């Protein structure tokens, strides 16, 4: 049963949002439709009640609404999923967004870092016992981190030198490091993980950004004949997550790896050279010390070995 967290660019209810509504609905549905059509039990998760219900109704599947800018929503979502399902075979962490101005959530975190990394990090932790018992796969939609630079653990709120494209890259790097470290700690207990880059996809993603480069790519991709050369279709963008969800870890793909076009790859030449030791199961959001929201995660306590089936 793969609950799917879907991309969210938190947009104002305005003309642009209405214009993209139909395309967003198609974009989100195309990720779940192949799995649902192959007989899997799919649970759709989204931020917008109307859009989430529309996708769920189109597929005839269960849905939940959660706003990742609120960690209490993530906690509620985890509780609802655990109450409804005693087994989870695939957790697809697919939420992501990029915005123009730096804003801080009610939880006190920079919004892009919370939505893109902290919220799926928390959700995965809250579901971890069930995921391990199910011998599940945790799949993380990431991106290219070629322009991300370094992950500054002393400025996770990005208070200094905020630039949307760079911060987005940092959050996607955090996704990759988290997925890699989750594999290191929990694979022996039966959990498999993978992160992947879906490519530049023709959706309404990043329609709010003020970053000139991102705006230029969106303009060329949506308003000129070059769109098909620059951007993939939503169906093409969904290919990897469907392939990973349907595949067998250790046979079709290797746990802990980062994938692009169904091939294991280094996230970027720079990160491939540095090979940083992932610190990401602890320091982000105070999780190393433990808190009411994010408990400490250690290899032996969080990932007990499950009996062979």
C-alpha positions as CSV (number, residue, x, y, z in Angstrom):
1,X,0.0,0.0,0.0
2,X,1.9,3.1,-1.1
3,X,0.7,6.3,0.4
4,X,1.9,9.1,-1.9
5,X,2.8,12.5,-0.7
6,X,2.4,14.7,-3.7
7,X,4.2,17.9,-4.9
8,X,2.8,21.0,-3.4
9,X,3.6,24.6,-4.4
10,X,1.6,26.4,-1.8
11,X,-0.2,29.0,-3.9
12,X,-2.6,31.8,-3.2
13,X,-6.2,31.2,-4.5
14,X,-5.9,33.4,-7.6
15,X,-6.2,33.3,-11.3
16,X,-2.9,31.6,-11.9
17,X,-3.9,28.9,-9.4
18,X,-7.2,28.3,-11.1
19,X,-5.5,28.2,-14.5
20,X,-3.1,25.4,-13.3
21,X,-5.8,23.5,-11.4
22,X,-6.7,21.1,-14.2
23,X,-3.0,20.4,-15.1
24,X,-2.0,19.9,-11.4
25,X,-4.8,17.4,-11.0
26,X,-3.6,15.5,-14.0
27,X,0.0,15.7,-12.8
28,X,-0.7,14.3,-9.4
29,X,-3.0,11.6,-10.7
30,X,-0.6,10.3,-13.3
31,X,1.8,9.2,-10.5
32,X,-0.8,7.0,-8.8
33,X,-2.8,5.8,-11.7
34,X,-0.3,3.1,-13.0
35,X,0.1,1.6,-9.5
36,X,-3.7,1.6,-8.9
37,X,-4.2,0.1,-12.4
38,X,-1.8,-2.7,-11.5
39,X,-3.9,-3.8,-8.5
40,X,-2.0,-2.0,-5.7
41,X,-3.9,-0.3,-2.9
42,X,-3.0,3.3,-3.3
43,X,-3.6,6.1,-0.7
44,X,-3.3,9.6,-2.0
45,X,-2.1,12.4,0.3
46,X,-2.3,16.1,-0.7
47,X,-2.5,19.6,0.7
48,X,-5.5,20.9,-1.1
49,X,-8.8,19.2,0.0
50,X,-10.5,19.8,-3.4
51,X,-7.6,18.7,-5.6
52,X,-6.8,15.7,-3.4
53,X,-10.5,14.6,-3.4
54,X,-10.6,15.0,-7.2
55,X,-7.6,12.8,-7.8
56,X,-8.9,10.2,-5.3
57,X,-12.3,10.2,-6.8
58,X,-10.9,9.8,-10.3
59,X,-8.9,6.7,-9.2
60,X,-11.5,5.4,-6.7
61,X,-9.0,5.3,-3.8
62,X,-8.6,6.5,-0.2
63,X,-7.3,10.0,0.4
64,X,-6.0,12.1,3.3
65,X,-5.3,15.9,3.5
66,X,-2.2,17.3,5.3
67,X,-0.4,20.6,5.1
68,X,3.3,20.1,5.5
69,X,3.8,23.6,6.7
70,X,2.2,22.4,10.0
71,X,3.9,19.5,11.7
72,X,0.8,18.8,13.8
73,X,-0.8,18.0,10.4
74,X,2.0,15.5,9.7
75,X,1.5,13.9,13.1
76,X,-2.3,13.6,12.5
77,X,-1.7,12.1,9.1
78,X,0.7,9.5,10.5
79,X,-1.9,8.6,13.1
80,X,-4.7,8.3,10.5
81,X,-2.5,6.1,8.3
82,X,-1.5,3.8,11.1
83,X,-5.1,3.5,12.3
84,X,-6.3,2.5,8.8
85,X,-3.4,0.3,7.7
86,X,-1.4,-2.3,9.6
87,X,0.9,-2.7,6.6
88,X,2.7,-0.2,4.3
89,X,4.7,-1.6,1.5
90,X,5.8,1.6,-0.1
91,X,6.0,5.1,1.3
92,X,6.5,7.6,-1.5
93,X,7.7,11.0,-0.1
94,X,7.0,13.2,-3.1
95,X,6.1,16.5,-1.5
96,X,8.1,19.5,-2.7
97,X,7.9,23.2,-3.3
98,X,10.0,26.3,-4.1
99,X,9.0,29.8,-3.2
100,X,10.4,33.3,-3.7
101,X,10.5,34.9,-0.3
102,X,11.9,33.4,2.9
103,X,9.1,32.7,5.3
104,X,8.9,30.9,8.6
105,X,6.3,28.4,9.5
106,X,4.2,28.3,12.7
107,X,6.6,25.6,13.9
108,X,9.5,28.0,13.6
109,X,11.3,26.5,10.6
110,X,12.1,28.1,7.2
111,X,9.1,26.9,5.0
112,X,11.0,25.3,2.1
113,X,13.2,23.3,4.5
114,X,10.2,22.1,6.5
115,X,7.9,21.2,3.6
116,X,10.7,19.5,1.5
117,X,12.6,17.8,4.2
118,X,11.5,18.1,7.9
119,X,7.9,17.0,7.2
120,X,8.6,13.9,5.2
121,X,11.5,13.2,7.7
122,X,8.9,13.3,10.6
123,X,6.3,11.3,8.7
124,X,8.8,8.5,7.9
125,X,9.9,8.4,11.6
126,X,6.4,8.2,12.9
127,X,5.6,5.3,10.5
128,X,8.9,3.6,10.9
129,X,7.9,0.7,13.1
130,X,5.2,-0.3,10.6
131,X,7.5,0.3,7.6
132,X,10.2,-2.0,9.1
133,X,7.6,-4.6,10.1
134,X,6.3,-4.5,6.5
135,X,9.8,-4.7,5.0
136,X,8.8,-1.6,3.1
137,X,10.5,0.6,0.5
138,X,10.8,4.4,1.3
139,X,11.1,6.4,-1.9
140,X,12.2,10.0,-1.9
141,X,11.6,12.4,-4.8
142,X,14.7,14.5,-4.9
143,X,16.4,16.6,-7.6
144,X,19.7,17.4,-9.1
145,X,21.8,19.1,-6.4
146,X,24.4,20.4,-8.8
147,X,23.9,24.0,-7.6
148,X,23.1,23.3,-3.9
149,X,26.5,24.1,-2.5
150,X,27.0,22.8,1.0
151,X,24.6,21.9,3.8
152,X,25.3,24.4,6.6
153,X,24.2,22.7,9.9
154,X,24.6,26.1,11.6
155,X,22.1,27.8,9.4
156,X,19.4,25.3,8.6
157,X,16.9,28.2,8.7
158,X,18.8,29.9,5.8
159,X,18.8,33.2,7.6
160,X,21.9,34.3,5.7
161,X,22.1,34.7,2.0
162,X,18.7,33.2,1.2
163,X,18.3,32.4,-2.5
164,X,15.4,30.2,-3.5
165,X,17.1,27.9,-6.0
166,X,20.1,27.3,-3.7
167,X,17.8,26.6,-0.7
168,X,15.7,24.2,-2.8
169,X,18.9,22.4,-3.8
170,X,19.9,22.1,-0.2
171,X,16.6,20.6,0.8
172,X,16.9,18.1,-2.0
173,X,20.4,17.2,-0.8
174,X,19.0,16.7,2.7
175,X,16.5,14.3,1.2
176,X,19.3,12.2,-0.4
177,X,21.4,12.2,2.7
178,X,18.4,11.2,4.8
179,X,17.5,8.3,2.4
180,X,21.1,7.1,2.4
181,X,21.4,7.2,6.1
182,X,18.0,5.5,6.6
183,X,19.4,2.7,4.4
184,X,22.5,2.4,6.5
185,X,20.6,2.2,9.8
186,X,17.6,0.2,8.8
187,X,18.3,-2.0,5.8
188,X,19.5,-4.9,7.9
189,X,16.1,-4.8,9.6
190,X,14.3,-5.2,6.3
191,X,13.8,-1.6,5.1
192,X,14.8,-0.5,1.6
193,X,15.3,3.1,0.5
194,X,16.0,5.0,-2.7
195,X,16.0,8.7,-3.8
196,X,15.7,9.8,-7.4
197,X,15.7,12.8,-9.7
198,X,12.6,12.8,-12.0
199,X,14.0,15.4,-14.3
200,X,12.5,18.8,-15.3
201,X,8.8,18.0,-15.7
202,X,6.1,20.1,-17.3
203,X,3.9,20.8,-14.3
204,X,2.8,23.9,-12.4
205,X,5.7,23.2,-9.9
206,X,7.7,26.4,-9.1
207,X,5.2,28.7,-10.7
208,X,5.5,31.0,-7.7
209,X,9.3,31.3,-7.6
210,X,11.1,34.6,-8.1
211,X,14.3,32.9,-9.2
212,X,15.3,34.2,-12.7
213,X,16.7,30.9,-13.9
214,X,13.7,28.9,-12.8
215,X,11.3,31.4,-14.3
216,X,13.2,31.4,-17.5
217,X,13.0,27.6,-17.7
218,X,9.3,27.7,-17.0
219,X,8.8,30.4,-19.6
220,X,10.7,28.5,-22.3
221,X,9.1,25.2,-21.3
222,X,5.5,26.4,-21.2
223,X,5.3,29.3,-23.7
224,X,7.7,28.4,-26.5
225,X,8.2,25.5,-29.0
226,X,11.3,24.5,-27.0
227,X,9.1,23.0,-24.2
228,X,9.3,19.5,-25.3
229,X,13.1,19.7,-25.5
230,X,13.5,21.2,-22.0
231,X,10.8,19.5,-20.0
232,X,9.4,16.0,-19.7
233,X,5.7,15.1,-19.6
234,X,4.1,14.3,-16.2
235,X,3.9,10.7,-17.3
236,X,7.6,10.6,-18.1
237,X,8.3,12.3,-14.8
238,X,6.3,9.6,-12.9
239,X,8.2,6.8,-14.6
240,X,10.9,6.3,-12.0
241,X,8.8,6.4,-8.9
242,X,6.4,3.8,-10.4
243,X,9.4,1.7,-11.4
244,X,10.9,1.8,-7.9
245,X,7.5,1.2,-6.3
246,X,6.8,-1.9,-8.4
247,X,10.3,-3.2,-8.5
248,X,12.1,-5.5,-6.0
249,X,14.9,-4.0,-4.0
250,X,18.2,-5.9,-4.5
251,X,17.0,-7.2,-7.8
252,X,15.6,-4.3,-9.8
253,X,17.3,-1.6,-7.8
254,X,19.7,-1.2,-5.0
255,X,18.7,0.1,-1.6
256,X,20.4,3.4,-0.5
257,X,21.1,4.5,-4.0
258,X,20.2,7.7,-5.9
259,X,18.6,7.2,-9.3
260,X,18.2,9.1,-12.5
261,X,16.6,7.6,-15.6
262,X,16.4,4.2,-13.8
263,X,20.2,4.2,-13.3
264,X,22.1,4.6,-10.0
265,X,24.1,7.8,-10.2
266,X,26.0,10.4,-8.1
267,X,23.7,13.3,-7.3
268,X,26.3,15.7,-8.8
269,X,30.0,15.7,-9.5
270,X,30.7,17.9,-6.5
271,X,28.7,15.8,-4.0
272,X,30.1,12.6,-5.6
273,X,33.7,13.8,-4.8
274,X,33.0,14.9,-1.3
275,X,31.1,11.9,-0.2
276,X,29.9,13.7,3.0
277,X,29.0,11.5,6.0
278,X,25.2,11.9,6.3
279,X,24.3,13.5,9.6
280,X,20.7,13.9,8.7
281,X,18.8,11.5,11.0
282,X,19.8,13.6,13.9
283,X,20.6,17.4,13.7
284,X,17.7,18.6,11.6
285,X,15.1,20.2,13.8
286,X,16.7,19.0,17.0
287,X,16.0,15.4,16.3
288,X,19.3,14.2,17.7
289,X,18.4,15.1,21.2
290,X,14.8,14.0,20.7
291,X,11.7,16.2,21.0
292,X,7.9,15.7,21.3
293,X,7.7,15.9,17.5
294,X,10.8,14.0,16.4
295,X,12.1,11.2,18.6
296,X,15.7,10.2,18.5
297,X,16.5,7.6,15.9
298,X,19.2,5.0,16.5
299,X,20.0,1.9,14.5
300,X,19.2,-0.6,17.2
301,X,16.2,1.1,18.9
302,X,14.4,2.3,15.7
303,X,15.1,-0.6,13.5
304,X,14.7,-3.9,15.4
305,X,15.3,-6.9,13.2
306,X,12.1,-8.5,12.1
307,X,11.7,-12.3,11.9
308,X,12.1,-13.8,8.4
309,X,8.8,-14.4,6.6
